[in-house]
């Protein structure tokens, strides 16, 4: 699973990156709000560890922006132990709150706990609805309105991932990493081919798509 650490204190950033990598997580890092938001937009992580005190924008403001866009779990870090600070973060949508200096084993336990809760929540609400598309990952079925579509396993994984992030643009390489797997050797052209096959199934006019949109020079997005 991917974890994004956002902190402008380099020693803390490096310590967290080292410890989380040892636990088997893929770790991304950012030192300010702008980098954080760019990474989330381009390659959404499974969890964000977010420092409250950032140079250009507070972690509270970043949390507020993120909650308008997604439900990615957020653990907030702060040097202040004041109860009102913790309440403010949780009210903005943070999933947990850790006070600096923290015990690394405790933080790792909190990371596992938040990811476990989030995975359970995703399973309970597993069905994804995007416009007239309904995608059921438990049954591996895709419906357009009430008509079930015949899709290959890879087509299913691709449309499920895009539908789970409606309106967000993903590069071909990110789609390869998230759908085919980062260890797989897949050419970017393969993504284009699967997108074309899906358009033939979900678009009224595949040559002029309204849902699976090409963003020139970037990649693809699903328009519900």
C-alpha positions in Angstrom: 0.0 0.0 0.0 1.1 3.6 -0.7 1.6 6.1 2.1 2.3 9.8 1.5 4.2 11.6 4.3 3.9 15.4 4.4 6.3 17.1 6.7 8.8 20.0 6.3 11.1 18.6 9.0 13.6 16.4 7.0 14.8 14.2 10.0 11.2 13.3 10.8 10.4 12.7 7.1 13.5 10.4 6.7 12.7 8.5 9.9 9.1 7.8 8.9 10.1 6.9 5.3 12.7 4.4 6.6 10.4 2.8 9.2 7.4 2.6 6.9 9.5 1.2 4.0 10.8 -1.5 6.4 7.2 -2.5 7.1 6.7 -3.1 3.3 4.8 0.1 2.4 5.6 2.1 -0.7 6.4 5.6 0.6 6.0 9.0 -1.1 7.1 12.2 0.5 6.3 15.9 0.3 7.6 18.9 2.2 4.7 21.4 1.6 1.1 21.6 0.7 1.5 22.1 -3.0 3.6 19.0 -3.4 1.1 17.0 -1.3 -1.9 18.1 -3.4 0.0 17.4 -6.7 0.9 13.9 -5.6 -2.7 13.1 -4.4 -4.0 14.4 -7.8 -1.5 12.4 -9.9 -1.0 9.2 -7.9 -3.5 8.9 -4.9 -2.0 7.1 -1.9 -3.8 4.7 0.4 -3.0 6.9 3.5 -1.6 10.3 4.2 0.5 11.3 7.3 0.1 15.0 7.4 2.0 17.5 9.6 -0.1 20.4 10.9 2.7 23.0 10.7 3.6 23.4 7.0 5.4 26.4 5.5 2.8 27.6 2.9 -0.5 26.3 4.2 -1.5 24.6 7.5 -2.2 20.9 7.6 -5.7 21.8 8.7 -6.3 23.7 5.4 -4.8 20.8 3.4 -7.0 18.4 5.2 -10.1 20.5 4.4 -9.1 20.6 0.7 -8.5 16.9 0.5 -11.8 16.0 2.2 -13.6 17.9 -0.6 -11.9 15.6 -3.2 -11.5 12.2 -1.6 -11.8 10.0 1.5 -8.2 9.0 1.6 -7.4 8.2 5.3 -5.4 11.0 7.0 -3.3 10.8 10.2 -2.3 14.3 11.4 1.0 15.0 13.2 1.4 18.0 15.5 3.9 19.3 18.0 1.0 20.6 20.1 -0.9 18.3 22.5 -3.8 20.7 23.1 -7.1 18.9 23.0 -8.7 21.6 20.9 -6.1 21.1 18.2 -6.9 17.4 18.1 -10.6 18.1 17.9 -10.1 20.6 15.1 -8.3 18.0 13.0 -10.8 15.3 13.6 -13.7 17.6 12.8 -12.1 18.4 9.5 -12.1 14.7 8.6 -8.7 13.4 9.9 -8.9 9.7 10.9 -6.3 9.9 13.7 -4.0 12.3 15.4 -0.4 11.8 16.7 1.5 14.3 18.9 5.3 14.9 18.4 7.6 13.5 19.6 6.0 10.2 19.0 6.9 6.6 19.5 7.6 5.0 16.1 6.0 1.7 17.1 2.9 3.4 18.2 2.6 5.4 15.0 3.1 2.2 12.9 0.3 0.6 14.9 -2.0 3.5 14.2 -1.1 3.3 10.5 -2.1 -0.3 10.4 -5.3 0.3 12.4 -6.4 3.2 10.1 -5.7 1.2 7.0 -7.5 -1.8 8.4 -10.6 0.3 9.3 -10.6 1.8 5.8 -10.3 -1.5 4.1 -13.3 -2.8 6.1 -15.3 0.3 5.2 -14.4 -0.1 1.5 -15.6 -3.7 1.6 -18.9 -2.8 3.1 -19.6 -0.2 0.5 -17.8 -2.1 -2.3 -20.3 -1.3 -5.1 -19.1 1.7 -7.1 -21.7 3.8 -9.0 -20.5 6.3 -11.6 -23.4 7.8 -13.6 -25.2 5.0 -15.3 -22.4 2.5 -14.5 -22.6 0.2 -11.6 -19.5 -1.8 -10.7 -19.6 -4.7 -8.2 -16.1 -5.8 -7.2 -17.4 -8.7 -5.1 -19.3 -10.3 -8.0 -16.9 -8.8 -10.6 -19.8 -7.5 -12.6 -20.3 -4.2 -14.5 -23.7 -2.8 -15.5 -24.7 0.0 -17.7 -28.1 1.0 -16.5 -29.6 -2.4 -16.1 -27.6 -4.2 -18.8 -24.7 -6.3 -17.7 -21.6 -5.8 -19.8 -19.2 -8.5 -20.8 -15.7 -7.4 -19.7 -12.4 -9.1 -19.3 -10.7 -9.3 -15.9 -8.3 -6.5 -16.9 -11.0 -4.3 -18.3 -12.9 -4.8 -15.1 -9.9 -3.7 -13.0 -9.4 -0.6 -15.2 -13.0 0.6 -15.2 -13.3 -0.1 -11.5 -10.2 2.0 -10.7 -11.3 4.9 -12.9 -14.8 4.8 -11.6 -13.5 4.8 -8.0 -11.9 8.2 -8.8 -14.4 10.0 -11.0 -13.2 13.1 -12.8 -9.6 12.5 -11.8 -6.9 12.3 -14.5 -4.4 9.4 -14.4 -1.4 9.0 -16.6 -0.9 5.8 -18.5 2.1 4.9 -16.2 0.0 5.4 -13.1 -2.8 3.2 -14.5 -0.2 0.5 -15.3 1.1 0.7 -11.7 -2.4 0.7 -10.1 -4.2 -1.8 -12.4 -1.5 -4.1 -13.9 0.9 -3.8 -10.9 4.2 -1.9 -10.6 6.1 -5.1 -11.1 4.5 -5.9 -14.4 6.2 -5.0 -17.7 3.4 -3.4 -19.7 3.7 -0.9 -22.6 1.6 2.3 -22.4 0.0 1.3 -25.7 -1.7 -1.5 -23.8 -3.6 1.0 -21.7 -4.9 2.7 -24.9 -6.1 -0.6 -26.3 -8.0 -1.5 -23.1 -9.5 2.0 -23.1 -10.7 1.6 -26.7 -12.3 -1.8 -25.8 -14.1 -0.3 -22.8 -15.4 2.6 -24.9 -17.0 0.2 -27.3 -19.0 -1.2 -24.4 -19.9 1.9 -22.4 -20.1 4.7 -25.0 -23.0 5.5 -27.3 -20.4 6.7 -29.8 -17.0 5.2 -29.1 -15.3 7.6 -31.6 -16.6 10.6 -29.7 -16.6 9.4 -26.1 -18.5 11.2 -23.4 -17.3 9.2 -20.4 -13.8 7.7 -20.9 -12.0 11.0 -21.8 -8.5 11.4 -23.2 -6.6 14.3 -21.7 -4.0 15.1 -24.3 -0.5 14.8 -23.1 -1.6 13.4 -19.7 -3.8 10.3 -19.7 -7.4 9.4 -19.1 -10.3 10.2 -16.8 -13.8 8.8 -16.3 -16.6 11.4 -16.6 -19.7 9.9 -14.9 
